[in-house]
């Protein structure tokens, strides 16, 4: 068995973007992991942030609401970035 190629991964996420879009916590990690990640960052007021692997932008939006000056999201999936 081989690892999926970059193109296969991008296609998978592009085709399933609609399943990921959310404005409020819905996934287990939204309640468990993400709050801890955000807390570990400390204050973000006025910072310019790059969210690598931003997906549909859930964390990017949260960081912006917490006072980041700007948040740029990068992801392998063009459809996820459009959704963000």
DSSP file (Angstrom, degrees, kcal/mol; ACC not computed):
  #  RESIDUE AA STRUCTURE BP1 BP2  ACC     N-H-->O    O-->H-N    N-H-->O    O-->H-N    TCO  KAPPA ALPHA  PHI   PSI    X-CA   Y-CA   Z-CA
    1    1 A X              0   0    0      0, 0.0     2,-0.3     0, 0.0     0, 0.0   0.000 360.0 360.0 360.0 138.9    0.0    0.0    0.0
    2    2 A X        -     0   0    0      1,-0.0     2,-0.1     3,-0.0     3,-0.1  -0.805 360.0-100.0-116.5 157.6    1.3    3.4   -0.9
    3    3 A X        -     0   0    0     -2,-0.3    -1,-0.0     1,-0.1     2,-0.0  -0.439  48.7 -98.8 -70.3 146.5    0.6    6.9    0.5
    4    4 A X        -     0   0    0     -2,-0.1    -1,-0.1     1,-0.1     2,-0.0  -0.345  40.2-113.5 -65.4 148.9   -1.8    9.0   -1.5
    5    5 A X     >  -     0   0    0      1,-0.1     4,-2.4    -3,-0.1     5,-0.2  -0.267  27.2-105.0 -74.1 167.4   -0.3   11.6   -3.8
    6    6 A X  H  > S+     0   0    0      1,-0.2     4,-2.7     2,-0.2     5,-0.2   0.901 123.5  52.0 -59.0 -41.2   -0.7   15.3   -3.2
    7    7 A X  H  > S+     0   0    0      1,-0.2     4,-2.5     2,-0.2    -1,-0.2   0.895 109.1  49.2 -64.9 -40.2   -3.2   15.4   -6.1
    8    8 A X  H  > S+     0   0    0      2,-0.2     4,-2.2     1,-0.2    -1,-0.2   0.904 112.7  47.8 -65.0 -40.9   -5.2   12.6   -4.6
    9    9 A X  H  X S+     0   0    0     -4,-2.4     4,-2.3     2,-0.2     5,-0.2   0.931 112.4  48.5 -65.3 -45.8   -5.3   14.3   -1.2
   10   10 A X  H  X S+     0   0    0     -4,-2.7     4,-2.9     1,-0.2    -2,-0.2   0.928 111.8  49.6 -60.4 -45.2   -6.3   17.6   -2.7
   11   11 A X  H  X S+     0   0    0     -4,-2.5     4,-2.4     2,-0.2    -1,-0.2   0.903 108.8  52.9 -61.3 -42.1   -9.0   16.0   -4.7
   12   12 A X  H  X S+     0   0    0     -4,-2.2     4,-1.1     1,-0.2    -1,-0.2   0.943 114.5  40.7 -59.4 -49.9  -10.4   14.2   -1.6
   13   13 A X  H  X S+     0   0    0     -4,-2.3     4,-0.6     1,-0.2     3,-0.3   0.885 112.9  54.8 -69.0 -37.7  -10.6   17.4    0.4
   14   14 A X  H >< S+     0   0    0     -4,-2.9     3,-0.7    -5,-0.2     4,-0.3   0.913 110.2  47.0 -59.6 -41.7  -11.9   19.4   -2.6
   15   15 A X  H 3< S+     0   0    0     -4,-2.4    -1,-0.2     1,-0.2    -2,-0.2   0.738 118.4  40.7 -72.5 -22.4  -14.8   16.9   -3.0
   16   16 A X  H >< S+     0   0    0     -4,-1.1     3,-1.6    -3,-0.3     4,-0.5   0.249  76.9 110.4-112.6  12.5  -15.7   16.8    0.7
   17   17 A X  G XX S+     0   0    0     -3,-0.7     3,-2.2    -4,-0.6     4,-1.1   0.895  72.7  62.4 -53.4 -43.8  -15.3   20.5    1.6
   18   18 A X  G 34 S+     0   0    0      1,-0.3    -1,-0.3    -4,-0.3    -2,-0.1   0.732  98.2  57.8 -58.6 -22.2  -19.1   20.9    2.0
   19   19 A X  G <4 S+     0   0    0     -3,-1.6    -1,-0.3     1,-0.2    -2,-0.2   0.643 107.5  47.3 -81.2 -14.5  -19.0   18.3    4.9
   20   20 A X  T <4 S+     0   0    0     -3,-2.2    -2,-0.2    -4,-0.5    -1,-0.2   0.676  78.6 111.9-100.9 -21.1  -16.5   20.4    6.9
   21   21 A X     <  +     0   0    0     -4,-1.1     2,-0.3     2,-0.0    36,-0.1  -0.352  39.7 149.9 -65.4 126.6  -17.9   23.9    6.8
   22   22 A X        -     0   0    0     -2,-0.1     3,-0.1    34,-0.1     4,-0.1  -0.990  39.8-162.1-155.2 151.1  -19.1   25.0   10.2
   23   23 A X  S    S+     0   0    0     -2,-0.3     2,-0.3     1,-0.1    -1,-0.1   0.486  82.5  34.4-110.4 -10.4  -19.6   28.2   12.2
   24   24 A X  S    S-     0   0    0      0, 0.0    -1,-0.1     0, 0.0     6,-0.1  -0.922 104.0 -69.5-139.5 164.7  -19.8   26.7   15.6
   25   25 A X        +     0   0    0     -2,-0.3    -2,-0.1     1,-0.2     3,-0.1  -0.322  61.3 142.1 -59.0 129.1  -18.3   23.7   17.4
   26   26 A X        +     0   0    0      1,-0.1     2,-0.2    -2,-0.1    -1,-0.2   0.495  50.4  73.1-136.1 -26.9  -19.6   20.4   16.0
   27   27 A X  S >> S-     0   0    0      1,-0.1     3,-1.1     5,-0.0     4,-0.8  -0.607  84.4-117.1 -93.7 154.1  -16.7   18.0   16.0
   28   28 A X  H >> S+     0   0    0      1,-0.3     4,-1.7    -2,-0.2     3,-1.2   0.897 116.8  55.7 -54.0 -42.5  -15.2   16.5   19.1
   29   29 A X  H 34>S+     0   0    0      1,-0.3     5,-2.9     2,-0.2     6,-0.3   0.749  96.6  65.1 -66.5 -22.4  -11.9   18.3   18.4
   30   30 A X  H <45S+     0   0    0     -3,-1.1    -1,-0.3     1,-0.2     5,-0.2   0.802 112.6  34.6 -65.7 -27.8  -13.8   21.6   18.4
   31   31 A X  H <<5S+     0   0    0     -3,-1.2    -2,-0.2    -4,-0.8    -1,-0.2   0.699 133.1  24.5 -96.7 -24.5  -14.5   21.0   22.1
   32   32 A X  T  X5S+     0   0    0     -4,-1.7     4,-0.8    -5,-0.2    -3,-0.2   0.864 126.9  24.6-109.0 -63.7  -11.3   19.2   23.1
   33   33 A X  H  >5S+     0   0    0     -5,-0.2     4,-2.3     2,-0.2     3,-0.4   0.935 114.8  55.4 -77.2 -48.9   -8.2   20.0   21.0
   34   34 A X  H  ><S+     0   0    0     -5,-2.9     4,-2.8     1,-0.2     5,-0.3   0.885 104.4  52.7 -61.2 -42.5   -8.9   23.4   19.5
   35   35 A X  H  > S+     0   0    0     -6,-0.3     4,-2.4    -5,-0.2    -1,-0.2   0.901 111.8  47.9 -59.0 -37.0   -9.5   25.2   22.7
   36   36 A X  H  X S+     0   0    0     -4,-0.8     4,-2.2    -3,-0.4    -2,-0.2   0.886 110.9  50.5 -69.5 -38.4   -6.2   23.9   24.1
   37   37 A X  H  X S+     0   0    0     -4,-2.3     4,-0.9     2,-0.2    -2,-0.2   0.944 112.9  46.2 -62.5 -47.5   -4.4   24.9   20.9
   38   38 A X  H >X S+     0   0    0     -4,-2.8     3,-0.8     1,-0.2     4,-0.6   0.920 112.5  50.5 -62.2 -44.1   -5.9   28.4   21.1
   39   39 A X  H >< S+     0   0    0     -4,-2.4     3,-1.1    -5,-0.3    -1,-0.2   0.883 105.6  56.5 -61.2 -38.9   -5.0   28.7   24.8
   40   40 A X  H 3< S+     0   0    0     -4,-2.2    -1,-0.2     1,-0.2    -2,-0.2   0.720  97.6  64.0 -68.8 -19.5   -1.5   27.6   24.2
   41   41 A X  H << S-     0   0    0     -4,-0.9    -1,-0.2    -3,-0.8    -2,-0.2   0.759  93.7-152.4 -72.9 -24.3   -1.0   30.5   21.7
   42   42 A X    <<  -     0   0    0     -3,-1.1    -1,-0.2    -4,-0.6    -2,-0.0  -0.358  53.2  -6.4  76.6-167.3   -1.5   33.1   24.4
   43   43 A X        -     0   0    0      1,-0.1    24,-0.1    -2,-0.1    -4,-0.0  -0.327  54.3-175.2 -61.8 137.9   -2.8   36.5   23.4
   44   44 A X    >   +     0   0    0     22,-0.4     3,-2.3    19,-0.1    25,-0.4   0.323  30.7 142.4-113.6   4.1   -3.2   37.1   19.7
   45   45 A X  T 3  S-     0   0    0      1,-0.3    23,-0.3    21,-0.2    22,-0.1  -0.232  79.4  -2.1 -51.7 124.4   -4.3   40.7   19.8
   46   46 A X  T 3  S+     0   0    0     21,-2.7    -1,-0.3     1,-0.2    22,-0.2   0.423  99.4 135.3  77.5  -0.9   -2.8   42.6   16.9
   47   47 A X    <   -     0   0    0     -3,-2.3    22,-1.6    20,-0.1    23,-1.6  -0.491  54.3-133.9 -82.3 150.9   -0.8   39.7   15.5
   48   48 A X  E     -a   70   0A   0     21,-0.2     2,-0.4    20,-0.2    23,-0.2  -0.932  34.3-166.1 -97.9 120.4   -0.6   38.7   11.9
   49   49 A X  E     -a   71   0A   0     21,-2.8    23,-2.9    -2,-0.6     2,-0.5  -0.871  21.0-155.7-118.1 140.5   -1.2   34.9   11.8
   50   50 A X  E     -a   72   0A   0     -2,-0.4     2,-0.9    21,-0.2    23,-0.2  -0.976  11.1-157.1-110.7 123.1   -0.6   32.3    9.1
   51   51 A X  E >   -a   73   0A   0     21,-3.1    23,-2.4    -2,-0.5     3,-0.8  -0.845  10.1-157.3-101.9  97.7   -2.8   29.2    9.6
   52   52 A X  E 3  S+a   74   0A   0     -2,-0.9    23,-0.2     1,-0.3    21,-0.1  -0.623  81.3  14.5 -78.3 128.5   -1.1   26.3    7.8
   53   53 A X  T 3  S+     0   0    0     21,-2.3    -1,-0.3    -2,-0.4    22,-0.2   0.916  81.0 170.1  73.3  44.9   -3.5   23.6    6.8
   54   54 A X    X   -     0   0    0     20,-2.1     3,-2.2    -3,-0.8     4,-0.4   0.647  13.6-170.3 -68.5 -16.5   -6.4   26.0    7.5
   55   55 A X  T 3  S-     0   0    0      1,-0.3    29,-0.3    19,-0.2    -1,-0.2  -0.384  71.2 -16.7  58.8-135.8   -9.1   23.7    6.1
   56   56 A X  T 3  S-     0   0    0     27,-0.1    -1,-0.3   -36,-0.1   -34,-0.1   0.297 103.3 -99.6 -89.0  11.6  -12.4   25.6    5.8
   57   57 A X  S <> S+     0   0    0     -3,-2.2     4,-2.8    -4,-0.1     5,-0.3   0.605  75.6 139.4  92.8  13.2  -11.1   28.3    8.2
   58   58 A X  H  > S+     0   0    0     -4,-0.4     4,-1.8     1,-0.2     5,-0.1   0.946  82.4  37.0 -56.3 -52.2  -12.7   27.3   11.5
   59   59 A X  H  > S+     0   0    0     -5,-0.3     4,-2.6     2,-0.2    -1,-0.2   0.878 114.3  56.9 -69.4 -37.8   -9.5   28.1   13.6
   60   60 A X  H  > S+     0   0    0     -6,-0.3     4,-2.0     1,-0.2    -2,-0.2   0.928 108.3  47.0 -58.1 -45.7   -8.7   31.1   11.4
   61   61 A X  H  X S+     0   0    0     -4,-2.8     4,-2.4     1,-0.2    -1,-0.2   0.900 110.9  52.3 -63.8 -40.8  -12.1   32.7   12.1
   62   62 A X  H  X S+     0   0    0     -4,-1.8     4,-1.4    -5,-0.3    -2,-0.2   0.918 109.7  48.8 -62.0 -43.2  -11.7   32.0   15.9
   63   63 A X  H  <>S+     0   0    0     -4,-2.6     5,-1.9     1,-0.2    -1,-0.2   0.876 110.4  50.9 -65.7 -37.2   -8.3   33.6   16.0
   64   64 A X  H ><5S+     0   0    0     -4,-2.0     3,-1.7     1,-0.2    -1,-0.2   0.917 108.3  51.7 -65.4 -42.5   -9.6   36.7   14.1
   65   65 A X  H 3<5S+     0   0    0     -4,-2.4    -1,-0.2     1,-0.3    -2,-0.2   0.801 103.9  59.9 -63.2 -27.8  -12.5   37.0   16.6
   66   66 A X  T 3<5S-     0   0    0     -4,-1.4   -22,-0.4    -5,-0.2    -1,-0.3   0.435 131.8 -87.9 -82.5   1.3   -9.9   36.8   19.4
   67   67 A X  T < 5 +     0   0    0     -3,-1.7   -21,-2.7     1,-0.3    -3,-0.2   0.516  68.2 158.0 112.2   5.5   -8.2   40.0   18.1
   68   68 A X      < -     0   0    0     -5,-1.9    -1,-0.3   -23,-0.3   -20,-0.2  -0.370  41.6-136.8 -59.5 139.9   -5.6   38.9   15.5
   69   69 A X  S    S-     0   0    0    -22,-1.6     2,-0.3   -25,-0.4   -21,-0.2   0.901  82.8  -9.1 -65.4 -40.6   -4.9   41.8   13.1
   70   70 A X  E     -a   48   0A   0    -23,-1.6   -21,-2.8     2,-0.0     2,-0.4  -0.988  58.6-158.1-154.8 153.1   -5.0   39.4   10.2
   71   71 A X  E     -a   49   0A   0     -2,-0.3     2,-0.5   -23,-0.2   -21,-0.2  -0.983   7.2-167.0-135.9 123.6   -5.2   35.7    9.5
   72   72 A X  E     -a   50   0A   0    -23,-2.9   -21,-3.1    -2,-0.4     2,-0.4  -0.948  11.2-152.5-111.2 127.5   -4.0   34.1    6.3
   73   73 A X  E     -a   51   0A   0     -2,-0.5     2,-0.4   -23,-0.2   -21,-0.2  -0.839  10.5-172.8-103.5 135.9   -5.0   30.5    5.6
   74   74 A X  E     +a   52   0A   0    -23,-2.4   -21,-2.3    -2,-0.4   -20,-2.1  -0.982  14.4 158.2-124.1 137.2   -3.1   28.1    3.5
   75   75 A X        -     0   0    0     -2,-0.4     6,-0.1   -22,-0.2   -23,-0.0  -0.990  49.1-122.2-155.0 154.7   -4.3   24.6    2.5
   76   76 A X  S    S+     0   0    0     -2,-0.3     2,-0.7     1,-0.1    -1,-0.1   0.769  96.9  77.2 -67.4 -25.9   -3.7   22.0   -0.1
   77   77 A X     >  -     0   0    0      1,-0.2     4,-1.9   -64,-0.1     5,-0.2  -0.779  62.8-164.2 -94.1 116.0   -7.4   22.1   -1.0
   78   78 A X  H  > S+     0   0    0     -2,-0.7     4,-2.1     1,-0.2    -1,-0.2   0.843  92.9  54.6 -65.4 -32.3   -8.4   25.1   -3.1
   79   79 A X  H  > S+     0   0    0      2,-0.2     4,-2.1     1,-0.2    -1,-0.2   0.871 106.0  51.3 -70.2 -36.1  -12.1   24.4   -2.2
   80   80 A X  H  > S+     0   0    0      2,-0.2     4,-2.1     1,-0.2    -2,-0.2   0.918 110.1  49.5 -65.1 -42.4  -11.3   24.5    1.5
   81   81 A X  H  < S+     0   0    0     -4,-1.9    -2,-0.2     1,-0.2    -1,-0.2   0.906 109.8  51.5 -63.9 -40.8   -9.5   27.9    1.1
   82   82 A X  H  < S+     0   0    0     -4,-2.1    -1,-0.2     1,-0.2    -2,-0.2   0.908 110.3  49.1 -61.1 -40.5  -12.5   29.2   -0.9
   83   83 A X  H  <        0   0    0     -4,-2.1    -1,-0.2     1,-0.3    -2,-0.2   0.863 360.0 360.0 -66.4 -35.2  -14.8   28.1    1.9
   84   84 A X     <        0   0    0     -4,-2.1    -1,-0.3   -29,-0.3    -2,-0.2   0.505 360.0 360.0 -65.4 360.0  -12.6   29.8    4.5
